[in-house]
Amino acid sequence: MRILITGGTGLIGRHLCRALLSEGHYLTVLSRRPAMVAVKCGATVQAMASLNEWLPDRTFDAVINLAGEPIVDAYWSARRKQVLRESRITLTEKLVQCIAAAKQKPATLLSGSAVGYYGDSGDMELHENAPAGNDLAAQLCVDWEAAALLAEQHDVRVCLLRTGLVLSKNGGLLERMLLPFKLGLGARLGNGRQWMSWIHIADYVASVLRLLDDDQMRGPFNMTAPQPVTNAEFTRTLAKSLHRPAFLFAPEPVLRLAMGERAALLLEGQRVLPAKLVAAGGQFKYPNLAGALDDLLHQ
Ligand SMILES: NC(=O)c1ccc[n+]([C@@H]2O[C@H](COP(=O)([O-])OP(=O)(O)OC[C@H]3O[C@@H](n4cnc5c(N)ncnc54)[C@H](OP(=O)(O)O)[C@@H]3O)[C@@H](O)[C@H]2O)c1
């Protein structure tokens, strides 16, 4: 297949490109730094610097839309909130305009979203039909999904990737946590009762490949492992995997003072289950956290 990927240079995108190339697909990656595409995604991957390059005569069989300014990295000023929205929602709207203009439409659009869609949901188990939350992260996901779903008006099959915390060897959440944990400074966040819905990158990529291939699958998919854990359990399991203690905790008021509104990303959570993937017979190589960490940290 000829596949266009936005956000292909990112953590998930790079892993996905590798897997898609090994299956023989032809890839084009949209990037603000087109010169980096071959370096990050693979020598044979074509770069696209702007969606203006997608002229109506150009055909893609599928589009995978992962682009988005990192949500946790910087203080949520009004300007930053706008950038978070534009890099996801405005870009997705433009993508759907290109799809509408294309003489031959892609069959499939797999488009990003996050488990933050559900907002802070306490201990409730969340399947794909659970309602959306109403905080900033949830609203971002709701609007991002709505923009992508407009592609259905052009007979495109749309799958929404409600992504959990992706665990990988290089980059992302795990890399950020490793140094303090290795120093024995790993800490529970707040009361530690908030849920963390995680997924090993290999299972994430395998699930995306399944969604790409199976034309019966559409709508939202929880892209998470079947065994989410609380923050306290995540802290214990990671410390144990590194053979380090983790007696500390970061008090909620300190995190809220230091991070402002963004602290919600750490102190609140969702207990998300991959109900639709499991119902479709999806298998997880790393269903539990200890096994996933063992693979990522020790293999
Ligand atoms: N990783 C996770 O745990 C996780 C969890 C939930 C949801 N997600 C979502 O899944 C998507 C992919 O995640 P990731 O971890 O691979 O992200 P990432 O490593 O931060 O990469 C995101 C990519 O998006 C592009 N991008 C960033 N800011 C942009 C902007 N202002 N305008 C246009 N493009 C921009 C970048 O491509 P260029 O620099 O090449 O332009 C970058 O490579 C993101 O949208 C993220 O929000 C990720």
The ligand as an SDF file (V2000), in Angstrom:
LIG
                    3D

 48 52  0  0  0  0  0  0  0  0999 V2000
    3.3650    8.3490   23.2080 N   0  0  0  0  0  0  0  0  0  0  0  0
    2.3090    8.2650   24.0110 C   0  0  0  0  0  0  0  0  0  0  0  0
    2.4010    7.7060   25.1320 O   0  0  0  0  0  0  0  0  0  0  0  0
    0.9780    8.8420   23.5670 C   0  0  0  0  0  0  0  0  0  0  0  0
   -0.1300    8.6820   24.4080 C   0  0  0  0  0  0  0  0  0  0  0  0
   -1.3660    9.1950   24.0010 C   0  0  0  0  0  0  0  0  0  0  0  0
   -1.4880    9.8650   22.7940 C   0  0  0  0  0  0  0  0  0  0  0  0
   -0.3810   10.0100   22.0000 N   0  0  0  0  0  0  0  0  0  0  0  0
   -0.5440   10.7580   20.7450 C   0  0  0  0  0  0  0  0  0  0  0  0
   -0.0800    9.9860   19.6540 O   0  0  0  0  0  0  0  0  0  0  0  0
    0.5910   10.8270   18.7130 C   0  0  0  0  0  0  0  0  0  0  0  0
    1.9840   10.2680   18.4580 C   0  0  0  0  0  0  0  0  0  0  0  0
    2.6560   10.1560   19.7130 O   0  0  0  0  0  0  0  0  0  0  0  0
    4.2350   10.1740   19.8210 P   0  0  0  0  0  0  0  0  0  0  0  0
    4.5880    9.7970   21.1980 O   0  0  0  0  0  0  0  0  0  0  0  0
    4.8240    9.4220   18.6860 O   0  0  0  0  0  0  0  0  0  0  0  0
    4.5170   11.7400   19.6470 O   0  0  0  0  0  0  0  0  0  0  0  0
    5.9060   12.5050   19.4030 P   0  0  0  0  0  0  0  0  0  0  0  0
    7.0610   11.5950   19.5720 O   0  0  0  0  0  0  0  0  0  0  0  0
    5.8540   13.7540   20.2080 O   0  0  0  0  0  0  0  0  0  0  0  0
    5.8060   12.8670   17.8450 O   0  0  0  0  0  0  0  0  0  0  0  0
    4.7680   13.6600   17.3630 C   0  0  0  0  0  0  0  0  0  0  0  0
    5.0480   14.0730   15.9390 C   0  0  0  0  0  0  0  0  0  0  0  0
    4.0890   15.0770   15.6090 O   0  0  0  0  0  0  0  0  0  0  0  0
    4.6820   16.0790   14.8220 C   0  0  0  0  0  0  0  0  0  0  0  0
    4.3680   17.4070   15.4000 N   0  0  0  0  0  0  0  0  0  0  0  0
    4.6730   17.8470   16.6500 C   0  0  0  0  0  0  0  0  0  0  0  0
    4.2770   19.1190   16.7950 N   0  0  0  0  0  0  0  0  0  0  0  0
    3.7270   19.4720   15.6090 C   0  0  0  0  0  0  0  0  0  0  0  0
    3.1530   20.6760   15.1330 C   0  0  0  0  0  0  0  0  0  0  0  0
    3.0880   21.7760   15.9110 N   0  0  0  0  0  0  0  0  0  0  0  0
    2.6610   20.7010   13.8610 N   0  0  0  0  0  0  0  0  0  0  0  0
    2.7540   19.6040   13.0700 C   0  0  0  0  0  0  0  0  0  0  0  0
    3.3040   18.4400   13.4680 N   0  0  0  0  0  0  0  0  0  0  0  0
    3.7790   18.3820   14.7200 C   0  0  0  0  0  0  0  0  0  0  0  0
    6.1960   15.8780   14.8550 C   0  0  0  0  0  0  0  0  0  0  0  0
    6.6390   15.6520   13.5180 O   0  0  0  0  0  0  0  0  0  0  0  0
    7.7050   16.6190   12.7910 P   0  0  0  0  0  0  0  0  0  0  0  0
    8.5830   17.1840   13.8700 O   0  0  0  0  0  0  0  0  0  0  0  0
    8.4180   15.6810   11.8690 O   0  0  0  0  0  0  0  0  0  0  0  0
    6.8930   17.6450   12.0760 O   0  0  0  0  0  0  0  0  0  0  0  0
    6.4170   14.6760   15.7460 C   0  0  0  0  0  0  0  0  0  0  0  0
    7.2940   13.7300   15.1870 O   0  0  0  0  0  0  0  0  0  0  0  0
    0.6450   12.2370   19.3070 C   0  0  0  0  0  0  0  0  0  0  0  0
   -0.3260   13.0290   18.6850 O   0  0  0  0  0  0  0  0  0  0  0  0
    0.3270   12.0280   20.7620 C   0  0  0  0  0  0  0  0  0  0  0  0
   -0.4040   13.0930   21.3390 O   0  0  0  0  0  0  0  0  0  0  0  0
    0.8440    9.5170   22.3620 C   0  0  0  0  0  0  0  0  0  0  0  0
  1  2  1  0
  2  3  2  0
  2  4  1  0
  4  5  1  0
  4 48  2  0
  5  6  2  0
  6  7  1  0
  7  8  2  0
  8  9  1  0
  8 48  1  0
  9 10  1  0
  9 46  1  0
 10 11  1  0
 11 12  1  0
 11 44  1  0
 12 13  1  0
 13 14  1  0
 14 15  2  0
 14 16  1  0
 14 17  1  0
 17 18  1  0
 18 19  2  0
 18 20  1  0
 18 21  1  0
 21 22  1  0
 22 23  1  0
 23 24  1  0
 23 42  1  0
 24 25  1  0
 25 26  1  0
 25 36  1  0
 26 27  1  0
 26 35  1  0
 27 28  2  0
 28 29  1  0
 29 30  1  0
 29 35  2  0
 30 31  1  0
 30 32  2  0
 32 33  1  0
 33 34  2  0
 34 35  1  0
 36 37  1  0
 36 42  1  0
 37 38  1  0
 38 39  2  0
 38 40  1  0
 38 41  1  0
 42 43  1  0
 44 45  1  0
 44 46  1  0
 46 47  1  0
M  CHG  2   8   1  16  -1
M  END
$$$$
